[in-house]
Amino acid sequence: MQGFLTPRAACECCGLDFAFADSGDGPAVFIMFIAGFLVVGAALLVELRYEPPFWVHALLWIPFVLIVSLGLLRPLKGLMIALQYANKAEEGRLER
């Protein structure tokens, strides 16, 4: 699973060393907001329009949450690492 949850050691094309890259929890937070917004909105719409039993909601939304979460994880981790590189982000230091 190298490359899906953790960045590769270096870029295969240009050889850029990814040792500086640490996306942290940023992508997970954005994914929770996006997936939560989509799932809650869609579940409310389905509930108000069709009024299905709760097992139908579980059948619909559990796979949807997994697909959205895992589908967005890699692109958002890549975006966070690319933004760190483009903005030359480093660890914060206190000036004295």
Gaussian input, Z-matrix of N, CA and C with variables (Angstrom, degrees):
# hf/3-21g

backbone

0 1
 N
 C     1     B1
 C     2     B2     1     A1
 N     3     B3     2     A2     1     D1
 C     4     B4     3     A3     2     D2
 C     5     B5     4     A4     3     D3
 N     6     B6     5     A5     4     D4
 C     7     B7     6     A6     5     D5
 C     8     B8     7     A7     6     D6
 N     9     B9     8     A8     7     D7
 C    10    B10     9     A9     8     D8
 C    11    B11    10    A10     9     D9
 N    12    B12    11    A11    10    D10
 C    13    B13    12    A12    11    D11
 C    14    B14    13    A13    12    D12
 N    15    B15    14    A14    13    D13
 C    16    B16    15    A15    14    D14
 C    17    B17    16    A16    15    D15
 N    18    B18    17    A17    16    D16
 C    19    B19    18    A18    17    D17
 C    20    B20    19    A19    18    D18
 N    21    B21    20    A20    19    D19
 C    22    B22    21    A21    20    D20
 C    23    B23    22    A22    21    D21
 N    24    B24    23    A23    22    D22
 C    25    B25    24    A24    23    D23
 C    26    B26    25    A25    24    D24
 N    27    B27    26    A26    25    D25
 C    28    B28    27    A27    26    D26
 C    29    B29    28    A28    27    D27
 N    30    B30    29    A29    28    D28
 C    31    B31    30    A30    29    D29
 C    32    B32    31    A31    30    D30
 N    33    B33    32    A32    31    D31
 C    34    B34    33    A33    32    D32
 C    35    B35    34    A34    33    D33
 N    36    B36    35    A35    34    D34
 C    37    B37    36    A36    35    D35
 C    38    B38    37    A37    36    D36
 N    39    B39    38    A38    37    D37
 C    40    B40    39    A39    38    D38
 C    41    B41    40    A40    39    D39
 N    42    B42    41    A41    40    D40
 C    43    B43    42    A42    41    D41
 C    44    B44    43    A43    42    D42
 N    45    B45    44    A44    43    D43
 C    46    B46    45    A45    44    D44
 C    47    B47    46    A46    45    D45
 N    48    B48    47    A47    46    D46
 C    49    B49    48    A48    47    D47
 C    50    B50    49    A49    48    D48
 N    51    B51    50    A50    49    D49
 C    52    B52    51    A51    50    D50
 C    53    B53    52    A52    51    D51
 N    54    B54    53    A53    52    D52
 C    55    B55    54    A54    53    D53
 C    56    B56    55    A55    54    D54
 N    57    B57    56    A56    55    D55
 C    58    B58    57    A57    56    D56
 C    59    B59    58    A58    57    D57
 N    60    B60    59    A59    58    D58
 C    61    B61    60    A60    59    D59
 C    62    B62    61    A61    60    D60
 N    63    B63    62    A62    61    D61
 C    64    B64    63    A63    62    D62
 C    65    B65    64    A64    63    D63
 N    66    B66    65    A65    64    D64
 C    67    B67    66    A66    65    D65
 C    68    B68    67    A67    66    D66
 N    69    B69    68    A68    67    D67
 C    70    B70    69    A69    68    D68
 C    71    B71    70    A70    69    D69
 N    72    B72    71    A71    70    D70
 C    73    B73    72    A72    71    D71
 C    74    B74    73    A73    72    D72
 N    75    B75    74    A74    73    D73
 C    76    B76    75    A75    74    D74
 C    77    B77    76    A76    75    D75
 N    78    B78    77    A77    76    D76
 C    79    B79    78    A78    77    D77
 C    80    B80    79    A79    78    D78
 N    81    B81    80    A80    79    D79
 C    82    B82    81    A81    80    D80
 C    83    B83    82    A82    81    D81
 N    84    B84    83    A83    82    D82
 C    85    B85    84    A84    83    D83
 C    86    B86    85    A85    84    D84
 N    87    B87    86    A86    85    D85
 C    88    B88    87    A87    86    D86
 C    89    B89    88    A88    87    D87
 N    90    B90    89    A89    88    D88
 C    91    B91    90    A90    89    D89
 C    92    B92    91    A91    90    D90
 N    93    B93    92    A92    91    D91
 C    94    B94    93    A93    92    D92
 C    95    B95    94    A94    93    D93
 N    96    B96    95    A95    94    D94
 C    97    B97    96    A96    95    D95
 C    98    B98    97    A97    96    D96
 N    99    B99    98    A98    97    D97
 C   100   B100    99    A99    98    D98
 C   101   B101   100   A100    99    D99
 N   102   B102   101   A101   100   D100
 C   103   B103   102   A102   101   D101
 C   104   B104   103   A103   102   D102
 N   105   B105   104   A104   103   D103
 C   106   B106   105   A105   104   D104
 C   107   B107   106   A106   105   D105
 N   108   B108   107   A107   106   D106
 C   109   B109   108   A108   107   D107
 C   110   B110   109   A109   108   D108
 N   111   B111   110   A110   109   D109
 C   112   B112   111   A111   110   D110
 C   113   B113   112   A112   111   D111
 N   114   B114   113   A113   112   D112
 C   115   B115   114   A114   113   D113
 C   116   B116   115   A115   114   D114
 N   117   B117   116   A116   115   D115
 C   118   B118   117   A117   116   D116
 C   119   B119   118   A118   117   D117
 N   120   B120   119   A119   118   D118
 C   121   B121   120   A120   119   D119
 C   122   B122   121   A121   120   D120
 N   123   B123   122   A122   121   D121
 C   124   B124   123   A123   122   D122
 C   125   B125   124   A124   123   D123
 N   126   B126   125   A125   124   D124
 C   127   B127   126   A126   125   D125
 C   128   B128   127   A127   126   D126
 N   129   B129   128   A128   127   D127
 C   130   B130   129   A129   128   D128
 C   131   B131   130   A130   129   D129
 N   132   B132   131   A131   130   D130
 C   133   B133   132   A132   131   D131
 C   134   B134   133   A133   132   D132
 N   135   B135   134   A134   133   D133
 C   136   B136   135   A135   134   D134
 C   137   B137   136   A136   135   D135
 N   138   B138   137   A137   136   D136
 C   139   B139   138   A138   137   D137
 C   140   B140   139   A139   138   D138
 N   141   B141   140   A140   139   D139
 C   142   B142   141   A141   140   D140
 C   143   B143   142   A142   141   D141
 N   144   B144   143   A143   142   D142
 C   145   B145   144   A144   143   D143
 C   146   B146   145   A145   144   D144
 N   147   B147   146   A146   145   D145
 C   148   B148   147   A147   146   D146
 C   149   B149   148   A148   147   D147
 N   150   B150   149   A149   148   D148
 C   151   B151   150   A150   149   D149
 C   152   B152   151   A151   150   D150
 N   153   B153   152   A152   151   D151
 C   154   B154   153   A153   152   D152
 C   155   B155   154   A154   153   D153
 N   156   B156   155   A155   154   D154
 C   157   B157   156   A156   155   D155
 C   158   B158   157   A157   156   D156
 N   159   B159   158   A158   157   D157
 C   160   B160   159   A159   158   D158
 C   161   B161   160   A160   159   D159
 N   162   B162   161   A161   160   D160
 C   163   B163   162   A162   161   D161
 C   164   B164   163   A163   162   D162
 N   165   B165   164   A164   163   D163
 C   166   B166   165   A165   164   D164
 C   167   B167   166   A166   165   D165
 N   168   B168   167   A167   166   D166
 C   169   B169   168   A168   167   D167
 C   170   B170   169   A169   168   D168
 N   171   B171   170   A170   169   D169
 C   172   B172   171   A171   170   D170
 C   173   B173   172   A172   171   D171
 N   174   B174   173   A173   172   D172
 C   175   B175   174   A174   173   D173
 C   176   B176   175   A175   174   D174
 N   177   B177   176   A176   175   D175
 C   178   B178   177   A177   176   D176
 C   179   B179   178   A178   177   D177
 N   180   B180   179   A179   178   D178
 C   181   B181   180   A180   179   D179
 C   182   B182   181   A181   180   D180
 N   183   B183   182   A182   181   D181
 C   184   B184   183   A183   182   D182
 C   185   B185   184   A184   183   D183
 N   186   B186   185   A185   184   D184
 C   187   B187   186   A186   185   D185
 C   188   B188   187   A187   186   D186
 N   189   B189   188   A188   187   D187
 C   190   B190   189   A189   188   D188
 C   191   B191   190   A190   189   D189
 N   192   B192   191   A191   190   D190
 C   193   B193   192   A192   191   D191
 C   194   B194   193   A193   192   D192
 N   195   B195   194   A194   193   D193
 C   196   B196   195   A195   194   D194
 C   197   B197   196   A196   195   D195
 N   198   B198   197   A197   196   D196
 C   199   B199   198   A198   197   D197
 C   200   B200   199   A199   198   D198
 N   201   B201   200   A200   199   D199
 C   202   B202   201   A201   200   D200
 C   203   B203   202   A202   201   D201
 N   204   B204   203   A203   202   D202
 C   205   B205   204   A204   203   D203
 C   206   B206   205   A205   204   D204
 N   207   B207   206   A206   205   D205
 C   208   B208   207   A207   206   D206
 C   209   B209   208   A208   207   D207
 N   210   B210   209   A209   208   D208
 C   211   B211   210   A210   209   D209
 C   212   B212   211   A211   210   D210
 N   213   B213   212   A212   211   D211
 C   214   B214   213   A213   212   D212
 C   215   B215   214   A214   213   D213
 N   216   B216   215   A215   214   D214
 C   217   B217   216   A216   215   D215
 C   218   B218   217   A217   216   D216
 N   219   B219   218   A218   217   D217
 C   220   B220   219   A219   218   D218
 C   221   B221   220   A220   219   D219
 N   222   B222   221   A221   220   D220
 C   223   B223   222   A222   221   D221
 C   224   B224   223   A223   222   D222
 N   225   B225   224   A224   223   D223
 C   226   B226   225   A225   224   D224
 C   227   B227   226   A226   225   D225
 N   228   B228   227   A227   226   D226
 C   229   B229   228   A228   227   D227
 C   230   B230   229   A229   228   D228
 N   231   B231   230   A230   229   D229
 C   232   B232   231   A231   230   D230
 C   233   B233   232   A232   231   D231
 N   234   B234   233   A233   232   D232
 C   235   B235   234   A234   233   D233
 C   236   B236   235   A235   234   D234
 N   237   B237   236   A236   235   D235
 C   238   B238   237   A237   236   D236
 C   239   B239   238   A238   237   D237
 N   240   B240   239   A239   238   D238
 C   241   B241   240   A240   239   D239
 C   242   B242   241   A241   240   D240
 N   243   B243   242   A242   241   D241
 C   244   B244   243   A243   242   D242
 C   245   B245   244   A244   243   D243
 N   246   B246   245   A245   244   D244
 C   247   B247   246   A246   245   D245
 C   248   B248   247   A247   246   D246
 N   249   B249   248   A248   247   D247
 C   250   B250   249   A249   248   D248
 C   251   B251   250   A250   249   D249
 N   252   B252   251   A251   250   D250
 C   253   B253   252   A252   251   D251
 C   254   B254   253   A253   252   D252
 N   255   B255   254   A254   253   D253
 C   256   B256   255   A255   254   D254
 C   257   B257   256   A256   255   D255
 N   258   B258   257   A257   256   D256
 C   259   B259   258   A258   257   D257
 C   260   B260   259   A259   258   D258
 N   261   B261   260   A260   259   D259
 C   262   B262   261   A261   260   D260
 C   263   B263   262   A262   261   D261
 N   264   B264   263   A263   262   D262
 C   265   B265   264   A264   263   D263
 C   266   B266   265   A265   264   D264
 N   267   B267   266   A266   265   D265
 C   268   B268   267   A267   266   D266
 C   269   B269   268   A268   267   D267
 N   270   B270   269   A269   268   D268
 C   271   B271   270   A270   269   D269
 C   272   B272   271   A271   270   D270
 N   273   B273   272   A272   271   D271
 C   274   B274   273   A273   272   D272
 C   275   B275   274   A274   273   D273
 N   276   B276   275   A275   274   D274
 C   277   B277   276   A276   275   D275
 C   278   B278   277   A277   276   D276
 N   279   B279   278   A278   277   D277
 C   280   B280   279   A279   278   D278
 C   281   B281   280   A280   279   D279
 N   282   B282   281   A281   280   D280
 C   283   B283   282   A282   281   D281
 C   284   B284   283   A283   282   D282
 N   285   B285   284   A284   283   D283
 C   286   B286   285   A285   284   D284
 C   287   B287   286   A286   285   D285

   B1=1.4478
   B2=1.5316
   B3=1.3101
   B4=1.4562
   B5=1.5174
   B6=1.3098
   B7=1.4444
   B8=1.5170
   B9=1.3430
   B10=1.4641
   B11=1.5222
   B12=1.3082
   B13=1.4556
   B14=1.5165
   B15=1.3062
   B16=1.4586
   B17=1.5218
   B18=1.3325
   B19=1.4610
   B20=1.5247
   B21=1.2935
   B22=1.4639
   B23=1.5314
   B24=1.3161
   B25=1.4664
   B26=1.5212
   B27=1.3397
   B28=1.4618
   B29=1.5273
   B30=1.3206
   B31=1.4637
   B32=1.5256
   B33=1.3343
   B34=1.4665
   B35=1.5246
   B36=1.3304
   B37=1.4708
   B38=1.5297
   B39=1.3408
   B40=1.4642
   B41=1.5242
   B42=1.3413
   B43=1.4561
   B44=1.5111
   B45=1.3485
   B46=1.4565
   B47=1.5250
   B48=1.3325
   B49=1.4594
   B50=1.5294
   B51=1.3313
   B52=1.4562
   B53=1.5218
   B54=1.3250
   B55=1.4594
   B56=1.5359
   B57=1.3310
   B58=1.4616
   B59=1.5261
   B60=1.3108
   B61=1.4611
   B62=1.5180
   B63=1.3290
   B64=1.4618
   B65=1.5167
   B66=1.3139
   B67=1.4663
   B68=1.5135
   B69=1.3161
   B70=1.4605
   B71=1.5222
   B72=1.3254
   B73=1.4609
   B74=1.5202
   B75=1.3214
   B76=1.4607
   B77=1.5145
   B78=1.3395
   B79=1.4628
   B80=1.5233
   B81=1.3202
   B82=1.4696
   B83=1.5277
   B84=1.3195
   B85=1.4656
   B86=1.5201
   B87=1.3199
   B88=1.4665
   B89=1.5246
   B90=1.3192
   B91=1.4695
   B92=1.5295
   B93=1.3240
   B94=1.4694
   B95=1.5189
   B96=1.3253
   B97=1.4643
   B98=1.5284
   B99=1.3262
   B100=1.4639
   B101=1.5217
   B102=1.3305
   B103=1.4641
   B104=1.5258
   B105=1.3036
   B106=1.4584
   B107=1.5129
   B108=1.3224
   B109=1.4633
   B110=1.5276
   B111=1.3289
   B112=1.4684
   B113=1.5261
   B114=1.3180
   B115=1.4611
   B116=1.5238
   B117=1.3122
   B118=1.4639
   B119=1.5228
   B120=1.3296
   B121=1.4608
   B122=1.5159
   B123=1.3224
   B124=1.4641
   B125=1.5254
   B126=1.3302
   B127=1.4672
   B128=1.5238
   B129=1.3230
   B130=1.4628
   B131=1.5212
   B132=1.3102
   B133=1.4646
   B134=1.5249
   B135=1.3253
   B136=1.4657
   B137=1.5310
   B138=1.3267
   B139=1.4667
   B140=1.5239
   B141=1.3158
   B142=1.4587
   B143=1.5280
   B144=1.3115
   B145=1.4629
   B146=1.5287
   B147=1.3520
   B148=1.4684
   B149=1.5294
   B150=1.3401
   B151=1.4632
   B152=1.5276
   B153=1.3482
   B154=1.4691
   B155=1.5303
   B156=1.3254
   B157=1.4780
   B158=1.5362
   B159=1.3301
   B160=1.4637
   B161=1.5214
   B162=1.3300
   B163=1.4629
   B164=1.5221
   B165=1.3198
   B166=1.4725
   B167=1.5227
   B168=1.3311
   B169=1.4652
   B170=1.5323
   B171=1.3198
   B172=1.4681
   B173=1.5230
   B174=1.3223
   B175=1.4633
   B176=1.5226
   B177=1.3161
   B178=1.4673
   B179=1.5225
   B180=1.3316
   B181=1.4624
   B182=1.5136
   B183=1.3236
   B184=1.4672
   B185=1.5326
   B186=1.3372
   B187=1.4703
   B188=1.5285
   B189=1.3304
   B190=1.4669
   B191=1.5285
   B192=1.3350
   B193=1.4630
   B194=1.5264
   B195=1.3210
   B196=1.4657
   B197=1.5232
   B198=1.3257
   B199=1.4643
   B200=1.5239
   B201=1.3239
   B202=1.4689
   B203=1.5260
   B204=1.3242
   B205=1.4640
   B206=1.5275
   B207=1.3105
   B208=1.4682
   B209=1.5215
   B210=1.3258
   B211=1.4644
   B212=1.5137
   B213=1.3314
   B214=1.4625
   B215=1.5195
   B216=1.3251
   B217=1.4621
   B218=1.5283
   B219=1.2952
   B220=1.4646
   B221=1.5364
   B222=1.3527
   B223=1.4727
   B224=1.5324
   B225=1.3265
   B226=1.4583
   B227=1.5246
   B228=1.3310
   B229=1.4723
   B230=1.5272
   B231=1.3311
   B232=1.4612
   B233=1.5111
   B234=1.3281
   B235=1.4650
   B236=1.5209
   B237=1.3248
   B238=1.4619
   B239=1.5320
   B240=1.3160
   B241=1.4684
   B242=1.5289
   B243=1.3375
   B244=1.4653
   B245=1.5300
   B246=1.3254
   B247=1.4626
   B248=1.5234
   B249=1.3260
   B250=1.4684
   B251=1.5263
   B252=1.3236
   B253=1.4621
   B254=1.5278
   B255=1.3218
   B256=1.4634
   B257=1.5213
   B258=1.3247
   B259=1.4636
   B260=1.5205
   B261=1.3326
   B262=1.4710
   B263=1.5374
   B264=1.3296
   B265=1.4750
   B266=1.5252
   B267=1.2978
   B268=1.4575
   B269=1.5226
   B270=1.3189
   B271=1.4519
   B272=1.5067
   B273=1.3278
   B274=1.4665
   B275=1.5096
   B276=1.3171
   B277=1.4584
   B278=1.5182
   B279=1.2973
   B280=1.4486
   B281=1.5112
   B282=1.3370
   B283=1.4615
   B284=1.5085
   B285=1.3143
   B286=1.4594
   B287=1.5017
   A1=110.90
   A2=117.67
   A3=121.04
   A4=108.84
   A5=117.04
   A6=121.15
   A7=113.39
   A8=119.31
   A9=119.37
   A10=110.26
   A11=117.44
   A12=120.40
   A13=112.75
   A14=117.69
   A15=121.75
   A16=108.95
   A17=117.46
   A18=118.89
   A19=111.40
   A20=115.63
   A21=120.31
   A22=108.89
   A23=116.38
   A24=120.78
   A25=111.52
   A26=116.62
   A27=120.94
   A28=109.00
   A29=115.33
   A30=121.00
   A31=109.44
   A32=115.60
   A33=119.61
   A34=111.99
   A35=117.47
   A36=120.93
   A37=112.61
   A38=116.55
   A39=119.20
   A40=114.00
   A41=118.17
   A42=121.26
   A43=114.79
   A44=118.99
   A45=122.11
   A46=109.59
   A47=116.06
   A48=121.61
   A49=108.77
   A50=116.78
   A51=121.63
   A52=112.52
   A53=118.65
   A54=121.36
   A55=111.21
   A56=117.13
   A57=121.34
   A58=112.04
   A59=117.65
   A60=122.37
   A61=112.36
   A62=114.78
   A63=121.46
   A64=106.93
   A65=116.04
   A66=119.15
   A67=111.95
   A68=117.93
   A69=121.27
   A70=112.03
   A71=115.37
   A72=121.26
   A73=112.34
   A74=118.15
   A75=121.26
   A76=114.13
   A77=118.53
   A78=118.90
   A79=113.27
   A80=117.17
   A81=120.06
   A82=111.11
   A83=117.07
   A84=120.62
   A85=110.32
   A86=117.16
   A87=119.93
   A88=111.14
   A89=117.05
   A90=120.56
   A91=110.26
   A92=117.68
   A93=119.60
   A94=110.88
   A95=117.12
   A96=119.76
   A97=111.24
   A98=116.98
   A99=120.88
   A100=110.91
   A101=116.87
   A102=120.65
   A103=110.67
   A104=117.49
   A105=120.53
   A106=112.14
   A107=116.25
   A108=120.57
   A109=110.89
   A110=116.65
   A111=120.21
   A112=112.19
   A113=116.90
   A114=120.49
   A115=111.33
   A116=117.60
   A117=119.60
   A118=110.40
   A119=117.30
   A120=120.00
   A121=112.34
   A122=116.51
   A123=119.96
   A124=111.32
   A125=117.89
   A126=120.57
   A127=111.12
   A128=117.03
   A129=119.50
   A130=111.49
   A131=116.41
   A132=120.27
   A133=110.91
   A134=117.39
   A135=121.74
   A136=110.19
   A137=117.06
   A138=120.31
   A139=111.37
   A140=116.63
   A141=119.32
   A142=112.76
   A143=116.83
   A144=119.54
   A145=113.02
   A146=118.02
   A147=121.15
   A148=114.58
   A149=118.31
   A150=124.10
   A151=113.36
   A152=117.88
   A153=119.56
   A154=110.68
   A155=117.58
   A156=119.64
   A157=110.11
   A158=115.14
   A159=119.69
   A160=112.95
   A161=118.80
   A162=119.92
   A163=110.48
   A164=118.25
   A165=120.84
   A166=109.80
   A167=115.97
   A168=118.93
   A169=110.50
   A170=117.04
   A171=120.24
   A172=110.54
   A173=116.03
   A174=120.80
   A175=111.91
   A176=116.81
   A177=120.94
   A178=113.12
   A179=117.19
   A180=119.80
   A181=114.85
   A182=119.08
   A183=118.93
   A184=110.94
   A185=119.63
   A186=118.01
   A187=113.21
   A188=116.62
   A189=120.32
   A190=110.91
   A191=117.16
   A192=121.01
   A193=110.31
   A194=117.40
   A195=120.67
   A196=111.70
   A197=116.78
   A198=120.53
   A199=111.15
   A200=116.89
   A201=120.04
   A202=110.32
   A203=117.28
   A204=120.32
   A205=111.80
   A206=116.82
   A207=119.46
   A208=111.89
   A209=116.69
   A210=119.76
   A211=113.18
   A212=117.03
   A213=120.56
   A214=113.67
   A215=117.56
   A216=119.94
   A217=112.60
   A218=117.59
   A219=120.32
   A220=112.65
   A221=118.82
   A222=117.38
   A223=113.22
   A224=118.21
   A225=119.26
   A226=112.13
   A227=118.02
   A228=119.53
   A229=109.60
   A230=116.81
   A231=120.47
   A232=112.41
   A233=116.54
   A234=120.76
   A235=111.01
   A236=117.29
   A237=120.04
   A238=111.36
   A239=116.97
   A240=120.34
   A241=110.26
   A242=117.15
   A243=120.42
   A244=111.11
   A245=117.61
   A246=120.27
   A247=111.51
   A248=117.38
   A249=119.88
   A250=110.09
   A251=116.42
   A252=120.48
   A253=110.73
   A254=117.08
   A255=120.68
   A256=112.05
   A257=117.50
   A258=121.07
   A259=113.29
   A260=115.90
   A261=121.77
   A262=111.17
   A263=115.38
   A264=120.63
   A265=110.07
   A266=115.48
   A267=122.04
   A268=108.29
   A269=115.13
   A270=119.45
   A271=109.07
   A272=115.30
   A273=119.53
   A274=111.58
   A275=116.05
   A276=121.88
   A277=109.16
   A278=116.41
   A279=120.57
   A280=109.80
   A281=116.44
   A282=119.74
   A283=108.57
   A284=115.89
   A285=120.35
   A286=109.48
   D1=15.48
   D2=176.29
   D3=-58.02
   D4=126.13
   D5=179.15
   D6=101.57
   D7=-21.78
   D8=178.88
   D9=-86.98
   D10=-53.27
   D11=178.34
   D12=-99.54
   D13=-24.72
   D14=178.69
   D15=-122.60
   D16=144.43
   D17=178.76
   D18=-69.75
   D19=152.42
   D20=176.36
   D21=-67.05
   D22=164.07
   D23=-179.00
   D24=-67.60
   D25=-36.04
   D26=-179.75
   D27=-153.49
   D28=158.38
   D29=178.46
   D30=-68.77
   D31=135.37
   D32=-179.45
   D33=-71.47
   D34=-25.77
   D35=-176.81
   D36=-87.63
   D37=-53.02
   D38=-173.06
   D39=-107.20
   D40=-10.42
   D41=178.39
   D42=81.25
   D43=12.59
   D44=178.85
   D45=-61.07
   D46=129.07
   D47=179.83
   D48=-78.22
   D49=125.32
   D50=-178.22
   D51=-93.82
   D52=21.47
   D53=-179.64
   D54=-64.13
   D55=-27.43
   D56=-179.77
   D57=-74.57
   D58=-18.27
   D59=-168.86
   D60=-81.02
   D61=126.09
   D62=172.35
   D63=-148.15
   D64=100.17
   D65=-177.38
   D66=-76.59
   D67=-16.11
   D68=177.46
   D69=62.01
   D70=-142.65
   D71=-178.65
   D72=-96.01
   D73=4.04
   D74=-178.14
   D75=-54.87
   D76=-52.55
   D77=-179.94
   D78=-61.02
   D79=-37.32
   D80=-179.62
   D81=-64.28
   D82=-39.12
   D83=178.98
   D84=-64.57
   D85=-47.35
   D86=179.55
   D87=-63.09
   D88=-39.08
   D89=179.30
   D90=-65.06
   D91=-39.99
   D92=178.09
   D93=-62.27
   D94=-41.75
   D95=178.49
   D96=-65.06
   D97=-46.39
   D98=-177.74
   D99=-66.04
   D100=-50.31
   D101=-178.88
   D102=-64.37
   D103=-40.82
   D104=178.64
   D105=-62.25
   D106=-44.32
   D107=178.51
   D108=-61.50
   D109=-46.36
   D110=-179.07
   D111=-65.67
   D112=-46.41
   D113=-175.47
   D114=-70.03
   D115=-45.42
   D116=-179.68
   D117=-64.06
   D118=-43.14
   D119=178.31
   D120=-62.66
   D121=-45.94
   D122=-179.44
   D123=-68.23
   D124=-39.06
   D125=178.94
   D126=-65.64
   D127=-39.88
   D128=176.53
   D129=-64.60
   D130=-42.41
   D131=178.77
   D132=-61.50
   D133=-46.26
   D134=179.47
   D135=-64.93
   D136=-41.43
   D137=-179.61
   D138=-63.97
   D139=-44.75
   D140=-178.12
   D141=-71.32
   D142=-33.22
   D143=-176.28
   D144=-85.16
   D145=-42.47
   D146=-171.76
   D147=-113.39
   D148=-20.28
   D149=-177.07
   D150=48.49
   D151=56.94
   D152=179.37
   D153=-77.40
   D154=164.50
   D155=174.54
   D156=-68.44
   D157=164.90
   D158=-174.84
   D159=-64.63
   D160=-31.05
   D161=-179.94
   D162=-65.63
   D163=-29.01
   D164=176.25
   D165=-68.86
   D166=-40.12
   D167=175.89
   D168=-60.10
   D169=-45.18
   D170=179.17
   D171=-61.40
   D172=-41.96
   D173=179.81
   D174=-64.34
   D175=-34.60
   D176=-179.65
   D177=-80.39
   D178=-48.30
   D179=-164.66
   D180=-90.72
   D181=-25.16
   D182=177.61
   D183=-64.86
   D184=-49.20
   D185=175.67
   D186=-63.96
   D187=-35.33
   D188=179.34
   D189=-62.95
   D190=-42.91
   D191=178.22
   D192=-62.73
   D193=-43.62
   D194=179.60
   D195=-63.48
   D196=-43.58
   D197=-179.34
   D198=-64.94
   D199=-45.94
   D200=-179.56
   D201=-65.90
   D202=-44.40
   D203=-177.52
   D204=-64.45
   D205=-50.75
   D206=-178.65
   D207=-71.95
   D208=-30.79
   D209=178.65
   D210=-68.91
   D211=-32.41
   D212=-179.11
   D213=-91.20
   D214=-14.43
   D215=-173.42
   D216=-60.73
   D217=-52.19
   D218=-176.09
   D219=-66.83
   D220=-45.79
   D221=177.99
   D222=-62.03
   D223=-38.96
   D224=-179.27
   D225=-72.74
   D226=-33.94
   D227=173.65
   D228=-64.09
   D229=-42.56
   D230=177.09
   D231=-62.42
   D232=-40.09
   D233=178.37
   D234=-64.06
   D235=-43.74
   D236=179.64
   D237=-63.41
   D238=-41.20
   D239=178.80
   D240=-67.56
   D241=-40.53
   D242=178.08
   D243=-64.22
   D244=-39.15
   D245=177.46
   D246=-67.28
   D247=-36.30
   D248=175.78
   D249=-62.18
   D250=-43.17
   D251=-178.80
   D252=-68.09
   D253=-45.60
   D254=-176.99
   D255=-65.44
   D256=-34.57
   D257=-178.15
   D258=-97.66
   D259=7.07
   D260=179.52
   D261=51.47
   D262=46.90
   D263=-178.56
   D264=-71.24
   D265=139.17
   D266=177.69
   D267=-136.42
   D268=171.94
   D269=175.50
   D270=-64.38
   D271=143.40
   D272=178.93
   D273=-68.62
   D274=142.98
   D275=177.46
   D276=-130.31
   D277=144.07
   D278=176.22
   D279=-85.79
   D280=131.36
   D281=177.07
   D282=-88.03
   D283=139.42
   D284=178.47
   D285=-124.10

